[in-house]
Amino acid sequence: MSSTLFSSLTSKTAIVTGASRGIGRAIAIELARQGVHVMLAARSEGQLKVAVAEIEAAGGVAAFSVSDLRDPEAPAGLVKETVAAFGGIDVVVNNAGATKRGDFLKLTEADWADGFALKFFGAVRLIRAAWPHLKERRGSVVNIAGVGGRTPGAEFAIGGSVNAAMLSLTKALADAGIADGIQVNAINPGPVRTERLEVRLQALAEQKGIDLESAEAALQRQMEVARFGEPQDIADLVAFMVSSKGRFFHGSLVDIDGGQTKTI
Ligand SMILES: NC(=O)c1ccc[n+]([C@@H]2O[C@H](COP(=O)([O-])OP(=O)(O)OC[C@H]3O[C@@H](n4cnc5c(N)ncnc54)[C@H](OP(=O)(O)O)[C@@H]3O)[C@@H](O)[C@H]2O)c1
C-alpha cells in the first residue's frame, strides 16, 4: 500500500475492534496502509467484508471476525482467530463502543450494563486474552476513550463513566506494561465526523430550520471547538503511537479534540 510513513510497522499484526465503520474502520485502514496485518472485528459482516476488500484492493493484508464483544467469551475467541490467521499479536486497538446518551433518570439498568459490557469489559477481556501474545512481541495497546472521560456532562453519564474507567484501566495496565514490555495508552477523541455526528447535525438542522452547513457552524460554536475531527485524524495518531517513533508514549491519555477539553 502507498503512503508508508512508519516502516517499523511492516508485517506487524493488529486487532482493531469496532472496525466496521467510523473511527475503527479508519484506524484499520491506516494501519494496513502502514504494512500492518489487521484483524477487523465488529458485528456487521457486510461492512467488515467491504473494509477488508478495500484494504486488499490497495495491497494490504486483512481478515475479519464477526464478534459481539459484549459476549464474555468473544474477546478470547477473537485473540485465537487472530493468532491462527497471523501467527501473533503486536497491537490491540480497543475502539468498539456504543453508550446511550440521555437524561440520567431515564437511563435504565440495561443501558448502563450494555455501555460497560462493550466498551469497558470488552476491552478488559480482550487485553487480558491478548496480553501473553503482546508480551512475546513487546506490543502495544491503544484504548480509544473520549473527552467525556475527563469532562463529564449531564447527558453523557454512561459514556463519561465508561471513558473515565478506560483511562484508569490504561494507567493501571501501563504500569504493568513497564515490566512486561507492553506499551499502553489511551486517546480521547473530541467530536469526530462519524455517523453519530452526522445524525446529530441533521437533527439540529431540522430542529432549527437551517441548512447542514449552518448547523455545523452552530454546533462547533456550542462545543467550542476549532473544527470537527475526521476519523483519519485519530487513525494517524494511532499509527504514530504504535510505531517505533511513538514508543515513548506510555500511560499517556492523549486528547485530540479541537480544543474541546479546557482543563489542564
Ligand atoms: N465519534 C466521536 O465523535 C467520538 C468521540 C469520542 C469518543 N469516541 C469513541 O470512539 C469509538 C468509535 O466511535 P465511532 O464514532 O467511530 O462509533 P460508530 O461509528 O458508532 O462505530 C462503532 C463501532 O463499534 C462497533 N460495535 C458496536 N457494538 C458492538 C458490539 N456489541 N460488538 C462489537 N462491535 C460493536 C460497530 O460495529 P457493529 O455495529 O458492526 O458491531 C462500529 O464498528 C467509540 O468507542 C466512541 O465512544 C467517538
The ligand as a Tripos MOL2 file, in Angstrom:
@<TRIPOS>MOLECULE
LIG
   48    52     1     0     0
SMALL
NO_CHARGES

@<TRIPOS>ATOM
      1 N1        -17.1830    9.9230   17.0260 N.am      1 LIG1
      2 C1        -16.8990   10.6790   18.0350 C.2       1 LIG1
      3 O1        -17.1200   11.9010   17.9980 O.2       1 LIG1
      4 C2        -16.2510   10.1020   19.2650 C.ar      1 LIG1
      5 C3        -15.8460   10.9860   20.2880 C.ar      1 LIG1
      6 C4        -15.2460   10.4580   21.4270 C.ar      1 LIG1
      7 C5        -15.0620    9.0860   21.5430 C.ar      1 LIG1
      8 N2        -15.4780    8.2630   20.5430 N.ar      1 LIG1
      9 C6        -15.2680    6.8140   20.7260 C.3       1 LIG1
     10 O2        -14.6350    6.2810   19.5780 O.3       1 LIG1
     11 C7        -15.0940    4.9480   19.3530 C.3       1 LIG1
     12 C8        -15.6140    4.8450   17.9300 C.3       1 LIG1
     13 O3        -16.6260    5.8090   17.7250 O.3       1 LIG1
     14 P1        -17.3640    5.9860   16.3220 P.3       1 LIG1
     15 O4        -17.9690    7.3350   16.3210 O.co2     1 LIG1
     16 O5        -16.4730    5.5630   15.2190 O.co2     1 LIG1
     17 O6        -18.5460    4.9270   16.5160 O.3       1 LIG1
     18 P2        -19.5070    4.2470   15.4370 P.3       1 LIG1
     19 O7        -19.3870    4.9050   14.1100 O.co2     1 LIG1
     20 O8        -20.8300    4.1390   16.1000 O.co2     1 LIG1
     21 O9        -18.8690    2.7800   15.3360 O.3       1 LIG1
     22 C9        -18.8540    1.9550   16.4460 C.3       1 LIG1
     23 C10       -18.1580    0.6640   16.0750 C.3       1 LIG1
     24 O10       -18.3110   -0.2390   17.1810 O.3       1 LIG1
     25 C11       -18.8780   -1.4490   16.7030 C.3       1 LIG1
     26 N3        -19.7260   -2.1040   17.6990 N.ar      1 LIG1
     27 C12       -20.8730   -1.6070   18.2500 C.ar      1 LIG1
     28 N4        -21.4010   -2.5310   19.0720 N.ar      1 LIG1
     29 C13       -20.5780   -3.6090   19.0400 C.ar      1 LIG1
     30 C14       -20.5890   -4.8840   19.6660 C.ar      1 LIG1
     31 N5        -21.5580   -5.2210   20.5300 N.pl3     1 LIG1
     32 N6        -19.5880   -5.7460   19.4010 N.ar      1 LIG1
     33 C15       -18.5940   -5.4050   18.5340 C.ar      1 LIG1
     34 N7        -18.5230   -4.2280   17.9210 N.ar      1 LIG1
     35 C16       -19.5050   -3.3330   18.1610 C.ar      1 LIG1
     36 C17       -19.6950   -1.0200   15.4960 C.3       1 LIG1
     37 O11       -19.8650   -2.0860   14.5940 O.3       1 LIG1
     38 P3        -21.1570   -3.0400   14.5120 P.3       1 LIG1
     39 O12       -22.3620   -2.1910   14.7160 O.co2     1 LIG1
     40 O13       -20.9790   -3.6120   13.1630 O.co2     1 LIG1
     41 O14       -20.9640   -4.0560   15.5940 O.co2     1 LIG1
     42 C18       -18.7870    0.0190   14.8690 C.3       1 LIG1
     43 O15       -17.7920   -0.6060   14.0920 O.3       1 LIG1
     44 C19       -16.1870    4.6830   20.3990 C.3       1 LIG1
     45 O16       -15.6380    3.9550   21.4520 O.3       1 LIG1
     46 C20       -16.5920    6.0730   20.8450 C.3       1 LIG1
     47 O17       -17.0590    6.1030   22.1640 O.3       1 LIG1
     48 C21       -16.0670    8.7370   19.4180 C.ar      1 LIG1
@<TRIPOS>BOND
     1     1     2 1
     2     2     3 2
     3     2     4 1
     4     4     5 ar
     5     4    48 ar
     6     5     6 ar
     7     6     7 ar
     8     7     8 ar
     9     8     9 1
    10     8    48 ar
    11     9    10 1
    12     9    46 1
    13    10    11 1
    14    11    12 1
    15    11    44 1
    16    12    13 1
    17    13    14 1
    18    14    15 2
    19    14    16 1
    20    14    17 1
    21    17    18 1
    22    18    19 2
    23    18    20 1
    24    18    21 1
    25    21    22 1
    26    22    23 1
    27    23    24 1
    28    23    42 1
    29    24    25 1
    30    25    26 1
    31    25    36 1
    32    26    27 ar
    33    26    35 ar
    34    27    28 ar
    35    28    29 ar
    36    29    30 ar
    37    29    35 ar
    38    30    31 1
    39    30    32 ar
    40    32    33 ar
    41    33    34 ar
    42    34    35 ar
    43    36    37 1
    44    36    42 1
    45    37    38 1
    46    38    39 2
    47    38    40 1
    48    38    41 1
    49    42    43 1
    50    44    45 1
    51    44    46 1
    52    46    47 1
@<TRIPOS>SUBSTRUCTURE
     1 LIG1         1 GROUP 0 **** ****
